[in-house]
Amino acid sequence: MSFEEKKFHILTIDDAQTNRIMIEKILKDAGYTVTSVSSGLEAIELLHEGLTADLILLDIIMEEMNGFETCQIIKKSKKAMAEIPVIFLTAMSDIEGISNGFEVGGVDYITKPFQKVELLARIKTHLKLKHYQDQEIEQTQRELIYTIARITDVHSLETGNHIKRVSEYARLLAILAGYDEEKAEIFQLASAMHDVGKIGIPDAIVNKPGTLTDEEITVMQRHPDIGYEILSQSTRPLLKASAIVAQQHHEHYDGTGYPRGLKGKEIHILGRIAALADVFDALDTPRSYKKRWESSEILAFIQQESGKHFDPQLVELFINNFGRFKKIRDTFPD
């Protein structure tokens, strides 16, 4: 999403009601979403509860907890909170006060009384910086995800475009299920990592052409938890979503899957979508241990597994839009 398209959310913290009302009006008139609170404690509580903000405007001189103390707590909190840029609003103009603001993690300060033009210009500058930094991080994550996914495929001798097809199938299923383009992209990228845990499984088992023994099956079934352990250490939303997919893509809707035996909506929608996308591609392409299935056989099997292996709602969406899935398959042949 471009900078111009994004709707930014600004958190303002000021114990003076008149200031909050004035700042809120300026920001809303400029097209921003605004949350206003009267204390640092209230702001920190909201952030810990999951409030997402793109920038914080923070008064320095407040009762209970001043702006410096508030900023210190925010910057020492979980990563998502700590990365929110903080601009101090202050009547102070002394060098020591300004230096303190930067030392505790502020990115800028605006001296009261301020001009509307200055306030909006400073805000826009720091939102642009944060937006471009976030885009760079997201692009790096995308490249990392596909690089690791391809390494996994090479290790397991999967077909050439397996990762790409599963990702595109997951994206289409997400859109059909009602998710917007931004969320659908998360499904797409996260699904690329579904088999990353196979890195921890011996080649002799992963690439065995014949039927696995019971002992080998037990070893193979460790790969969802291995994948989860690899990815779940990250605080980045995209990699956390990938961890869910890695762990849950072999769960079955009726509770007979692995590794946790989750049932129905206990399985995250990411896992339910990845499961159907992965199985469809496995059936629709030749593997070392099987031939490619005919489309009629695939449809019959997936319909049969509705409510067993797969989420019935997703099965219905898949069958009603089967032509679109075949088009993706034809676009990314091996």
JODA-V778107 format. One record per backbone hydrogen bond with DSSP energy under -0.5 kcal/mol. NH is the residue of the N-H (numbers start at 1). CO is the residue of the C=O. E is the energy in kcal/mol with one decimal. If there is no record, write none. Layout:
NH,CO,E
NH,CO,E
This chain:
6,2,-1.4
8,6,-0.7
10,33,-3.1
11,55,-2.5
12,10,-0.6
12,35,-2.8
13,57,-2.8
14,37,-2.1
17,15,-0.7
20,16,-2.1
21,17,-2.6
22,18,-2.2
23,19,-2.8
24,20,-2.6
25,21,-2.0
26,22,-2.1
27,23,-2.5
28,24,-2.7
29,25,-2.5
30,26,-1.1
31,28,-1.5
32,27,-2.4
33,8,-2.7
35,10,-2.3
37,12,-2.5
43,39,-1.8
44,40,-2.7
45,41,-2.1
46,42,-2.1
47,43,-2.4
48,44,-2.4
49,45,-1.5
50,47,-1.1
51,46,-2.5
53,51,-0.5
54,9,-3.3
55,9,-1.1
56,85,-2.6
57,11,-2.7
58,56,-0.6
58,87,-2.8
59,13,-2.7
60,89,-1.4
62,60,-1.1
65,63,-2.8
67,60,-3.1
70,66,-2.3
71,67,-2.6
72,68,-2.2
73,69,-1.9
74,70,-2.2
75,71,-2.6
76,72,-1.1
77,74,-1.2
81,78,-1.0
82,78,-2.3
83,79,-1.7
84,81,-1.8
85,54,-0.6
87,56,-3.0
88,86,-0.5
88,108,-2.4
89,58,-2.7
90,88,-0.6
90,110,-2.3
98,94,-1.8
99,95,-2.8
100,96,-2.3
101,97,-1.5
102,98,-1.6
103,99,-2.4
104,100,-1.8
105,102,-1.1
106,101,-2.5
107,86,-2.9
108,86,-1.0
110,88,-2.9
112,90,-2.9
119,115,-2.5
120,116,-2.4
121,117,-2.1
122,118,-2.6
123,119,-2.2
124,120,-2.5
125,121,-2.1
126,122,-2.0
127,123,-2.4
128,124,-2.2
129,125,-2.0
130,126,-2.3
131,127,-2.6
132,128,-2.5
133,129,-2.1
134,130,-2.7
135,131,-2.2
136,132,-2.0
137,133,-2.2
138,134,-2.7
139,135,-2.6
140,136,-2.2
141,137,-2.4
142,138,-2.4
143,139,-2.4
144,140,-2.5
145,141,-3.0
146,142,-2.3
147,143,-2.1
148,144,-2.7
149,145,-2.5
150,146,-2.1
151,147,-2.0
152,148,-2.3
153,149,-2.2
154,150,-2.6
155,151,-2.4
156,152,-2.1
157,153,-0.5
157,154,-0.8
158,153,-2.2
162,159,-1.8
165,161,-2.7
166,162,-2.7
167,163,-2.3
168,164,-2.3
169,165,-3.0
170,166,-2.4
171,167,-2.2
172,168,-2.4
173,169,-2.6
174,170,-2.3
175,171,-2.2
176,172,-2.7
177,173,-1.9
178,175,-1.6
179,174,-2.5
184,180,-2.8
185,181,-1.8
186,182,-1.1
187,183,-2.0
188,184,-2.3
189,185,-2.7
190,186,-2.8
191,187,-2.1
192,188,-0.8
192,189,-0.6
193,190,-1.6
194,191,-1.6
196,193,-1.7
198,195,-2.2
199,196,-1.7
200,197,-1.8
201,198,-1.7
205,202,-1.2
206,202,-2.4
207,203,-2.8
208,205,-1.1
217,213,-2.6
218,214,-1.9
219,215,-1.8
220,216,-2.8
221,217,-2.3
222,219,-1.7
223,220,-1.9
226,222,-2.1
227,223,-2.5
228,224,-2.1
229,225,-2.4
230,226,-2.0
231,227,-2.1
232,228,-2.9
234,231,-1.5
240,236,-2.4
241,237,-2.3
242,238,-1.8
243,239,-1.9
244,240,-1.5
245,241,-2.0
246,242,-2.7
247,243,-1.9
248,244,-2.2
249,245,-1.6
251,248,-1.7
253,309,-1.1
254,308,-2.6
255,252,-2.2
258,250,-1.6
264,253,-2.3
266,263,-2.3
267,264,-1.8
271,268,-0.6
272,268,-2.2
273,269,-2.3
274,270,-2.2
275,271,-2.1
276,272,-1.5
277,273,-2.4
278,274,-2.7
279,275,-2.2
280,276,-2.3
281,277,-1.8
282,278,-2.2
283,279,-2.5
284,280,-2.1
285,281,-0.7
287,290,-1.8
290,287,-1.2
293,283,-2.8
298,294,-2.3
299,295,-2.6
300,296,-2.1
301,297,-2.3
302,298,-2.7
303,299,-2.3
304,300,-2.1
305,301,-1.9
306,303,-1.2
307,310,-2.7
308,305,-1.8
309,305,-0.9
310,305,-2.2
315,311,-2.2
316,312,-2.2
317,313,-1.9
318,314,-2.7
319,315,-2.8
320,316,-2.4
321,317,-0.9
321,318,-0.6
322,319,-1.2
324,321,-1.2
325,321,-1.2
326,322,-2.3
327,323,-1.7
328,324,-1.5
329,325,-2.1
330,326,-2.4
331,327,-1.5
332,328,-1.6
333,330,-0.5
